[in-house]
Amino acid sequence: MWAAAAAMMLGAAAARAEVSDGVVRVGVLTDMSGPFQDTNGMGSVEAARLAAEDFAGGGRNIRVEIVFADHQNKADVGSAIARKWLDVDKVDAVVDVPNSSVGLAVNALLRDTRMALLASATATSDLTGKACSPNTVQWVNDAWATGNTTAAAMMKRGGQSWYFLTVNYALGQGIEAEASRYVESHGGVVKGASRHPLGTADFSSLLLQAQGSGAKVVGLANAGQDAINIVKQAAEFGLKDGGQALVAFLVFINDVHAMGLKDAQGLLLTESFYWNMDDATRDFARRFAARPGQAGKVPSGNQAGVYSATLAYLDAVARAGSDDGRTAVAEMKRQPPRDALFGNLSVRPDGRAIHPIYLFEVKKPGESRAPYDYYTLVATVPADQAFRPLAEGGCPLVR
């Protein structure tokens, strides 16, 4: 009996010893001042802090610290921050990372290091394809999922011809490519696309080109303030009045709030998380709104993803007894995370966290019954259909 007890104590001590320097540090690498500051920003930091509090030591008295930094939507800045976190600050995992170019740079940097990348807001599907890493898990959306599921849902509604308004970097290009491939391979036609830089204010010339194309669907392959500006200006141009449907591939509840229901009504979009889906999501939204600086707000899908990914990582650390990146990510793949926000969730060998994706339509102003009561559920894409098939991604980790 005493020998068994001693063995248990030694095992627990060994597990604690594998948590580097006695504390697990999670770094929220986010956009604090650019186009994603509302969908991510300090809301993502508070979501990570909430996850750390809910983890509550994981039954092992594991200490958790949350740090954060602004990557300014620049790959070199994001890489420099992650390098300092790795070499100097003893950060064990990076979470959030909106902006695909930043995410890819950090993914390359952290490969085969002791740090994990929890890419809960990085949309490029390369993270679970040719650039997959044993240190990386990708949450929420990606370009393949948003491009294919949104295009499929719209084509079922009669959207056979498309025109794209695309932000000219990895995020937009990836979404446009995936959606175009789906449309054309299913008998539809892509009538053209207009590219714009990140942070564009005036979309009038691009909207005129979209109107002139005669396409039934105008797809917004962008996000954040760019998508907000387009939707508001499209309302001024009367684009939807001319019979064209406006669909957003990567728009969040915060963006719709900024647009206003008057301009956003009828907009079709795909989301992986909606605060008003069920009791669990509503409870999370209530707790999120009680966090510092979040009063009167609801969590975006990206912020919910930060909470979910951070908690899943910490649980994996507690089970494995180690905060080493490869070890923790392998444990996340071995045992599905506890998750109340994204439905039936599991992590595949390529690092893709799979879960259902939903097609929503934005309500008319008179249909909304409460603040942020903005969506009507149109269709649900099951988890096993929402993401790129495992065998098609080209991830070297998949055998």
C-alpha positions, 0 to 999 in steps of 0.5 A: 500500500505504502509502495503504491502511494509512494509510486503515485506521489512520484508519478505526480511529481514527475508530471509536475516537473514536466510543466516547464518552469512550474507555470503554463504560459499562453500567449494571445497573439492578436490584432489590437488596432487593425481590422480584427480588433473587434472580432479578436483583440482584447475580447480574445485575451479575456476569452483566454483568461476565462478558459484559464479560470475554468481550467482551475489548475486541472486537478494538478494545481497547474499555474496558468498565465495569459500574456498578449501582444499585437501582431499589427497584421505583419508577419515579421512583427508576429514572428518577432513576438513569437520568437521572443516568447519562445526564447525569453519569456517561456511562453508555452502556447500561442493562441488566436492569430488572426491574419493568415500570413502571420499564422503561417509565419508563426507556424513555420517558426514554432515547428519542432520547438517546445511551443504549441500553436493554437490557430483559432483565428487563422483562416488559411487551410494550408495549416492543416495541408502542406504546412501542417505541423505536429505542434499546431491545431487549427480551430473555427474556420479555414478557407476550404471550409468557408469556401466550400460550405458557403458555395454549396449552400448558396448553389442549393439556393439557386446561386449558379453565377458568382462574382468575388470581391477579394482581399488581396492576401492569403485569406481572401485568395484562399477563400476565392480559390476554394469557392470558385473550384466548388462552383465550377465543378458543380456546374456554376460559373464564376463571372469574375473577381475584383481584388482590394488591399487590406483596409480599403475604405472606398469600394464603389468601383468594385461594387459597380464591377460586381453589379455589371457582371450580372452574377446572381451571387456576390461573394465577399472573400474578406473579413473585418472592417473590409467586409463591414464597409462593403456591406454598408456601401452595397446597401447604398448602391442597392445591390440586393435590390437588383436581385443579386445575393450578397454572401459573406464567407468570413463575417462575425456577429461583431461585424454585423453589429457594426453594419447595422441590421438595416444594411445587413438584413438578408446577408447570408454568412457561415459561422461555426459559433453563434452566441444564441444557439443554445443554453451553453452558448448563451451562458458563455456569452453572459460570462464573456459580457461580464469580463473587463471591457466586454460589457454590452458585447457578445463573443465572436466565433474567433473569441469563442475559439480562443476559449475553446482551444485554450481550455482544450490545450490546458486539459491536454497538458494536465492529462499528459503532465507536460506543456511540451507542444508536440506532447500536448497537441498529440494528447488533444488528438488522442482524446476529444476536448470537452467543449460546449461551444462548437458541438461535436468536436474532435481533432484530426491527425492533420491538426484540424479541429472539426465541428459543425458549420452553420449557414445563417441569414441576417434578420430584418430589423423588425425580426430581432427581439434582443441585442445581438439577436441577428441570425436565422439558421438556414442550414447545418453542415455536419462536422464530417462534411464541413472540412476538407477530407483528411486524405485531400489536404496533403499533410505529411503527418497523415499516413 
